[in-house]
């Protein structure tokens, strides 16, 4: 599974770094290093709704506060399927 | 004309207890490739000396840069300078370094310590002719210059450092040369070298300079072109045009901005690989595109570069951090401030609708202002800057 976080200017200001660090911690915590590939990307053209995050090819908006619940709902749950 | 240019740096210290420096340096550009640097040391110290040296250096640099001869300059000074009521003379010694077309140095010296020429870290003796203008005996030299030559002019406060303290007869010319030669491999910029030399002077004076002291370093270096692009063009149809102009320029290429780097990667048909390491928490990570020397985020990074530029021009306090840090802004700062001599800035004027949100500190007008301010700072550093909008 590929998890991509936008690190462009707008998303940076909306907390991209916290989201990246949140995902890094959650991946380590759940030992998913070999299942989830975390990468960055520049602008996804969705600046108004930052922070832009893509799970495989599906686009989401993730604020730093909902990082954990998002990860549980969209990553862990899907991996369990 | 060839591809050599000058890096000029100078520093002064005041005689202990004086608020003004009696030495003055004036630099005048003459066309694209010639420069006149004048170091003048006014008689005495304090305000009188300051007036004499300021007038002398300004008159000479302006007249020489306008193409007038040294004889005219000297007679103008003789008839212009105010006469000191105490000493009954109008007097300021001077050293002129005139770099002509990046090929030749004309050195004209009147009563200041002789200019030191260091080539490959060794002092080189140069021939001089003596001119008699009025009562004055003036030394004149014309020599070809080469890459990495260092010309060091100074006022007599420098060799007088340490008289009766560390040395009986002051800091001898040969000792100054030995001191300078130790920094040859460090390859310091001119400004740093002049500061290092004066710091040593202050030490020899034991913190209380007995005279004003000034050092001016002229370093001959190769032109290093550098290109930076930020922002997509206002019309998407111009993307290819803007990119082809940018990438056809000689020198290194820096691409700033998410959308801009996506366009650059598309133009080069190479993948854009962002990194995720936050070296500095405030600066977004850099990315990589094959064929581009540096890829960074746009506005936030450039904003930081601008604050570094202002620091560089003020007191250069952040220097120690900037020389090794690997975040995008520090890398841009090193390339622009230290490496480059000629900088092309390509600024795209497309408006990113998402950034027009008043809650975000990065709207369009801020971006334009940032680039103008940065261009100004770079010019103050002595770089040749060309700003183009698309």
Interface residues (C-beta under 8 A of the other chain):
Chain A: X5 X6 X7 X8 X9 X10 X12 X13 X16 X17 X20 X21 X38 X39 X40 X41 X42 X43 X47 X48
Chain B: X257 X258 X259 X261 X262 X272 X274 X275 X276 X278 X281 X284 X285 X287 X297 X298 X299 X300 X352 X353 X354 X355 X357 X360 X361 X362
